[in-house]
């Protein structure tokens, strides 16, 4: 074994990547177990996932002991964090999180900056807290490959993510390079304070239909002999009956795990990681959860006024809306995407062509595959290749208000979203993303 480890240590990456891909087993639909993958919004599923994270991290020596047997961080609470589960016969056996950009930044930014990606205006998300229950690990990809397929489809087609970043143990570097073509953020291995100074290696990948990621997953195959399949076929297959994607009446880009009642529940428990949140962190959570009913959950002290950085005039919602942009004189027409909105303004990203901060014109906004509104807008600020626009008028105020009400219910209501006949399919989202 020592000789084998020595050989592996000194082998070139391309050999290790080839061996790893050959060692994995492509997923099949032949399991006798009832398998389900989805985004956790039910309180029992949410708590089961974070209890599993604690269990796995404790076994690996990556976190402090918690008498409540659960691991929660400020990033876990955010409405822009999506918690994904893998169930076998109703039991959560694996979980992973997607943390979209937020006022706290990313957990890995305590080690590496991703401001170069932000400055380009792209939507970034961090993959975090992968945990697989003991007894279900080291199964040659039988769980991990379909699980990451769900993650990639959900991140790309439901959240509109352009870049994924991740902090991993250096031993996992070859896996993420061989399968997903992740590239190093830095060549330096660092000590990660949030997981008891375990070694960490930062990586990133751009999700796009016409770049190295797509060429890589179309080129390389997993498995051996006649059972080999391309990584693309595994990651973006539409044949996974176990995938339970969230319903989408409109193009929203968030699926919060924590609503008001669950937040009250976890903050009432003796969870050390929540008790040690600093005042400014709890105040910022109040600004993110705009509804005043959330404030007593986070801040019990009588602190008046709140710092300016925690104050907003209107709730903002992450969205993923394709847009046709027309200048006031109708001489300029370009495609773009809305990244977040409020009742009074929108944030716009134009990948192909930048807009001036003082732009004035109209936005033809797709709210869903079947609904559109036209907004007359005026530029207010330019930041990191994104333009902040004030809404001057709306051609269909009722339709726009229905959209805002839907987003607000998703963020604040404690009851699950009801399925809708207007749910957005993966194919619809893929077509709109390519168009934009």
N, C-alpha and C positions, 0 to 999 in steps of 0.2 A: 504493500500500500504506500509506503514511504517513497519507493522508487517511482510509482505511478504519479504521485503528487508532484514529485520533482520534475518528471517529464512534462506534466501538464503546466507547471509553473513556467517552464522555459519554452513552451510551444508558442508559435505565432498565433495571433488572434484569429486569423482566417481558418486555421486548423481547428481551434477550439470551437469556433462558431459552427463549422461544418459538423463536427462530432455532436454538438449539442442539438442541432436541428434533427440529426438522424436518430438521436436517442428519444425524442419526444413522440408521443402517440397522438395522431390527429383525432379530434373528438368525433363521436358517432351519436346516433339517435337511438341506440339499442339498449340503453340502461333500463334495468328492471325497477330502479328507484324512481320516485317522483321528484324531479329536479325543477327548481324555479330560480330564476335570477331577475332581480328588479331593483327599483330605487325605494329605499326604506322611508316611508312617511307615516306608517302606522306606529303608534308609540311603543307597542310591544316589540316590533321588529327593530326599531331604533335602539331601544335599551339592550336588546339581545346582541346587536352588533357591537355596541360599545363595551358591553361586558365581555364579549369574545376578544376584542382588542386588548382589554386589560389582562385577560387570562393568558393570551399569547405573549404579550409584552412582559408579564411577570415571569413566565417560564423562561424567557430569553434574557432576563435581567435588564430590560430596557426602560422600566418605570418604577417609581416608588410605590410602596404598598398603599392601598386604599381600603379602608374598612368597609366601604360600600361595594367593593369589587367591580369598579367601573372606571374607565379612563375617559375623561372629557377635557377638552381644551377650548379656548375661546374660538378657534377656527371651527371646531365641531358645531358650535351653536349657530353659526352664520347661515342666513337663508340662501347664500350663494355656495354653500357646501352641499354636495349631493353624496348620500351614503348608499352604497350598493351592497346588496346581500346575495349570497348563494345558499339556497336551502336544499337539503336532501331530506325527503319525507317530512317536511315541515320544520326541520331544525336548521338554524343558521350555522353553517360550518365554515363560511369564509365571508370576509367583508373587505371593502376597500373604499376610499373616499376620493372624490374629485373636488378640490378647493379652487373655485374660480377667484379671479383677482378681487380684492376687497380693501377697505381702508386700513386693515392691519397689515396688508402685504401677505406674502407667502411664508409658511414656516421655514422653508429652506433659505429664505433671504437673511436669516441670521448667519449664514455661511457664504452665500454667493448672491451677487446682484443679478437681476433679470431686467434691469432698466433699459438695456439695449433693445429687448423685445418690446417692452412697453412703449418706447419712443417711436416704434414703427406703427403703433396703433392697434396691434393685433390683440385678440382675446386669448389670454393665457390661463392655464389651469395647472395646478399641481396634483399629481397622483400621490396619495398619502395613506398611511395606516393600513397597509395590506396585512391581513391576519387570517391564517388558515388553521382550523382546529387540529389539535394533535390527533393522529390517526388518519388524516386526509391529506397529509403532505407527501412530497416525493413520490407522486404517482405518474411521473413522466408526462405531465401536462394535461392529464385527463380532466382535472378541475381548472387549472390555471389558464389553459388556452381558451376554452369557451367563456370563462369569466372575464378575461381581458378582451375577448371579442365583444362582449356586452359593453364593457367600459369604452372601447374605441367607438363603437357605433353610437352609443349614447352621447359621448363627449362631442363627437363631430357633427352628428345629425340632429341632436336635440338641444345642445348648449351652444353650438356654433363656435367651438374651440378651434383656434388656429395653431397654438403651440401647447404641448404638454411638457412639464418639467417634473423632475423627480429626484429625491435624495435616497440613495440605496446603499447597502453594504457593498464594499468593493468587489466581493465575491460574485455579486449578482450582475456585474457590469456586462459580462459576456452574454448572458441571457437577453438583456434588454437591447444589446447591439445586434445579436444574431437574429432575433425575432422581429423587433420593431424598428431597427436602425436608429436607436437613440444615440446621440453624440454627446461627448463630454461638454459640460459647461466650463469646466476647468480640469486640468490634469492633476490637481492637488487633492489628496485625501485629507479630510478634516475631521476633527472630533465634534460630534453633534451633541450639544448640551442637553437638548430636550429629550434625548434617549440615553441619558447617563453616559455621555461622552463616547458612545459607540462610533467607530469609523464610518464616514459617510463620503459618498462620491456623487457629484451632481451631474445629471444628464438632461437632455432636451431633445424633442423631435417636433418637426413641423408637419401638421396634418394637411395634406393638399392632394388634389387629384393629379397634379403635374409636377412632382418634385422627387427627390431621392427616396422619400418614404414610400411612395406608391411604386416606384421602380423596384425598390428592394422587396416589398412584400409580393409583388407579381413575379419576381425572378426566382426567389428561393422557396424551397419546399420543406415540409416537415414530415418525418417518418421514414420508413424504409419500403422498398419493393413496390408492389401494386397499390398499397395503401397510402402512398405519399400524396400530399395535397399542398397546393401553394398556400403561403401564409395569407395572401389576399383572400383566398377562398374561405379560410378559417375565420379571419377577422370580420369580413363583410358579407358573409353568407346570410341570406334571408330565411334559411331553413331551420333555425333554432326554435323549436316549439316551446322550449323552456324560458325564452325571453319574454318578460312582461314589462314593456316600456310604459312610462306614464302617459295618460291620456293628454291630448293636446287639442283644445278647441281653437287656441290662437298660438302664435309664435312667441311663447314665453321661454326664458332661458334660465329657469331656476326651479328646483323642487325641494323646498325646505323640509328638513327632518323635524325641526323644533318649532312648534306653535306655542301659543301662550300657556296653555294648561301643562304641557310637558316641561316647559321652562320653569314654571312654578314648582313642579314636582322635583326636578333635579336640583334647583337652588335651595329647596327646603331640606335636602339631604346633606349629610356631612361628607361632602366630596371635597377633598383637600385642594385639588387643582382649581376648583371654582372659588373656594374660599380665599385663595391667595391672589385672585385677580386684582390688579391695581385699580384705583378709583378711575383713572383716565380710561382704562380699558372698559370698565363697566359703563362709564358715561358714553363712550363711543358706541357701545352696543345699543344704548338708548337712541342714539342718532340713526343707527342702521335699522332698528325696529322702530319706525317712526311713530306708530300709534302709542299714545300716552299711557295706555293700559299696561304696556310692557315696563314702564319706568320703575315702578316699585319692585319689580322682580330683580332688576340689576343694581339699583341704587337705593339703599335704605337711609343713607345720610341725607340731611336737609342741606343740600348744596345748591346755592343760588348765587349767581347764574351759572349755567353750564358753560364750559369753554366753547369758543366759537367753532372750533373744528368738529364739535359734536352736533352742531345745530344746522338743521335744514328747514326750508320753508315748505317743502313738498316731498312726499315719499317718492323714492326712485325705484324703478323696477328693471331688472336685467331682461332684455328681450333679444330676439334674433329675427328681425324683420327686413326682408329685402326691400330696397328702395330705388325708385327711379327719380333722379334729381334734375330739375329744370331750373335754369337761371331765370331771373325776372324778365329778360328780353327774349327768352326761349332759344337763345343761340347755343347754349351749352346744355348737353344732356349726358349724364353719366350714371353709372350704377353704384350703389353703396349698400350699407347695412346700418340699421339702427341697433345700437348696443345697449342703451338704457333710455328710459323715458320717465317723465313725470307729467302731471296734468298741464304744466306750463312750458315744458321744453323737452328737447331730445338731444342725445349724443350720437353723432353720425361718424361713420368710418367709411372712407372711400379708398379701396386698395389701389386702384389704377391711377387716380388723379386727385391731387389735393385741392381743397377748397380754401378760399380766403376766409379769414376770421369774420370779415364783414359781409359775407355772402348773403344775398337776398334772393328768394325764389320760392319754388314749391317742391314738396316731396310727395311722390305717389307711393304710399306705404302699404305693403301687403301685411295685413294683420293675421291672415290665414290664407290657405290656398284659394279661398272663395270670397274673401272680403278685403276691401281696399278703402283707404281714405286719402284725401289730399290735404296736406298741411301747408299753409303759407307761413314761411319762416324767415327769421332774421338772425344772422350770425352774431354771437356774443363773445365767444372766446375760442382760441385754438390751443390745444394741449396734446402733445404726443401724437400728432397726425390725426387727432379727432377734433371735430368741430362741435361746439356746444351751440345749439340753436334755440331761440325763443319762438314759441308758437304764436303767430299773429291771428290766424283764423283757421277754421276747420270746415270742410265742405259738408261733413256729416257728423255733427256733434254727438248725436245719440250713439252712433256706431263707435266713436272714439271713447265715449264714457262707458259703454258696455265692455270695451277692451280693458280700460282702467279698473272697472269693478271686478272683472275676472282675475286680473293680476293681484288686486288687493285681497280678494277672497283666498287666493292661493297662499299669500303671505301670512294673513292674519286669522283666517277661519280655522277652527279646530276640527271641523268635519272634513273628510276627504272630498276631493273634487269628484263630481259625478261624471261618468263617461258621457261623451257627446258624439253625436253623429258627424260632427265637424272635426273630429280628431285628425291631427296632421300625420300623414303616413311618412315613413322613411323616404319613400320614393319622391313624394312631394318636396320634402326638405332638401333632398339631394339635388333635385332640378333647380330649386330656387337658389341654393348655395352656388351652384355652377353659374347661374345667370348673373349673380351678384359678384 
